Amino acid sequence: MKDVFDILSQIDAPQVLDIATGHGEFVFILKEQLGSYQHISAVDSNAQNVNYAQSLFPDEDIDVYRMNPEELAFGDSSFDMVTIFNSIHHILNWDRVGSEMLRVLKPGGILMVTEMYQDGQQSEAQRTYINVHHWIASVDRSLGIYHQPTFAKEQILALVEKLGLHRLQILDYYIPAGDPHQAEECRYMRQRCMDALKRMEYLDNADALRSEGENVLAKLETHGCVGARRLLLWGYKS
Ligand SMILES: C[S@@+](CC[C@H](N)C(=O)[O-])C[C@H]1O[C@@H](n2cnc3c(N)ncnc32)[C@H](O)[C@@H]1O
């Protein structure tokens, strides 16, 4: 993460927008690590997430809004930096969201994407993280929630290249963790698995999916679980 922090520390972006902010994990990072900013806006389509994130940021210079990223309620060229963190695989219409992100970005502004990937060199504990993530995505889909498996590196690159950014740069990184059984992600993903098993209680014909969940949980107990490798991609709007 040090490399990511170094990159952020060199960016001065007065007006920042974070898309699909969830619980605002990236807003925390932006707030702490950007060289400078004046105001951060964050949006998410899920009301619960927005309420939660709003409660985390009483700061006057951070606002969280409920908003569909396919129709951002901001004027053209409103932001110096637009970010999307670990969320592309949740987005149904990337072309539309990408074009909205570019519309609200000022010419010369920075667009930054971070996304975990499923291929490449991953440790057993990272593979477990990916397996758990994919199983939760399957549960979401069987409940009618759009959630794709995570992408391969080349797929992420192709999606970002479509945006036509200038001077596109890429960092391939992961957050080093100590004992994968004690890692925060291990506790978090175990809890998410338990929640997903509960959420699917009333699903019919879900025995195979349930047993797949029990298998990934067993894998998590055997190997532990740490965050998968990610790509950070950033470039400039012409
Ligand atoms: C994995 S969370 C990422 C949250 C945050 N960026 C982070 O890394 O902590 C994905 C977010 O995408 C939002 N989301 C899901 N479907 C969406 C959609 N179709 N359009 C926009 N956002 C969506 C969800 O509400 C969720 O908060």
PDBQT file of the ligand as one rigid body, heavy atoms in Angstrom, charges set to zero:
ROOT
HETATM    1  C1  LIG A 301     -17.476  -3.838  -2.962  1.00  0.00    +0.000 C 
HETATM    2  S1  LIG A 301     -18.385  -2.422  -2.598  1.00  0.00    +0.000 S 
HETATM    3  C2  LIG A 301     -17.014  -1.306  -2.719  1.00  0.00    +0.000 C 
HETATM    4  C3  LIG A 301     -17.101  -0.257  -1.790  1.00  0.00    +0.000 C 
HETATM    5  C4  LIG A 301     -15.934   0.703  -1.664  1.00  0.00    +0.000 C 
HETATM    6  N1  LIG A 301     -15.559   1.315  -2.938  1.00  0.00    +0.000 N 
HETATM    7  C5  LIG A 301     -14.760   0.062  -0.976  1.00  0.00    +0.000 C 
HETATM    8  O1  LIG A 301     -13.851  -0.419  -1.630  1.00  0.00    +0.000 OA
HETATM    9  O2  LIG A 301     -14.803   0.001   0.250  1.00  0.00    +0.000 OA
HETATM   10  C6  LIG A 301     -19.283  -2.133  -4.081  1.00  0.00    +0.000 C 
HETATM   11  C7  LIG A 301     -20.262  -0.978  -3.981  1.00  0.00    +0.000 C 
HETATM   12  O3  LIG A 301     -20.902  -0.848  -5.247  1.00  0.00    +0.000 OA
HETATM   13  C8  LIG A 301     -22.251  -0.451  -5.010  1.00  0.00    +0.000 C 
HETATM   14  N2  LIG A 301     -23.026  -0.905  -6.141  1.00  0.00    +0.000 N 
HETATM   15  C9  LIG A 301     -23.564  -2.103  -6.314  1.00  0.00    +0.000 A 
HETATM   16  N3  LIG A 301     -24.217  -2.166  -7.485  1.00  0.00    +0.000 NA
HETATM   17  C10 LIG A 301     -24.083  -1.001  -8.055  1.00  0.00    +0.000 A 
HETATM   18  C11 LIG A 301     -24.527  -0.460  -9.263  1.00  0.00    +0.000 A 
HETATM   19  N4  LIG A 301     -25.229  -1.154 -10.151  1.00  0.00    +0.000 N 
HETATM   20  N5  LIG A 301     -24.204   0.748  -9.536  1.00  0.00    +0.000 NA
HETATM   21  C12 LIG A 301     -23.479   1.433  -8.650  1.00  0.00    +0.000 A 
HETATM   22  N6  LIG A 301     -23.027   1.016  -7.503  1.00  0.00    +0.000 NA
HETATM   23  C13 LIG A 301     -23.328  -0.200  -7.203  1.00  0.00    +0.000 A 
HETATM   24  C14 LIG A 301     -22.655  -1.151  -3.760  1.00  0.00    +0.000 C 
HETATM   25  O4  LIG A 301     -23.678  -0.459  -3.087  1.00  0.00    +0.000 OA
HETATM   26  C15 LIG A 301     -21.364  -1.212  -2.969  1.00  0.00    +0.000 C 
HETATM   27  O5  LIG A 301     -21.331  -0.192  -2.024  1.00  0.00    +0.000 OA
ENDROOT
TORSDOF 0
